[in-house]
């Protein structure tokens, strides 16, 4: 289910204060990056990702692929930063960025 505008607004305000937990470099989407994506989304629900790819089209394609592989919704893209959200039904409220900042 896609995010509503109200949810996106709330997640953007939370995401503003987050630091990137995942950095994708020129090597692209390696197995290590995808494993860390899965772990981070499972723990935090809302994560910030930095994609250090110079070509804009390649960067947007990498972000789209991260959303597809991680089964996450894209909240926002600003420059090289992307904010992704995936609902976790068995969430640890001490780790979840959504629950910690409510």
Secondary structure, 3 states (H helix, E strand, C coil): CCCCHHHHHHHHHHHCCCCCCEEECCCCCCHHHHHHHHHHHHHHCEEEEEECCCCHHHHHHHHHHHHHHHCCEEEEEECCEEEEECCCCCCCCCCCHHHHCC
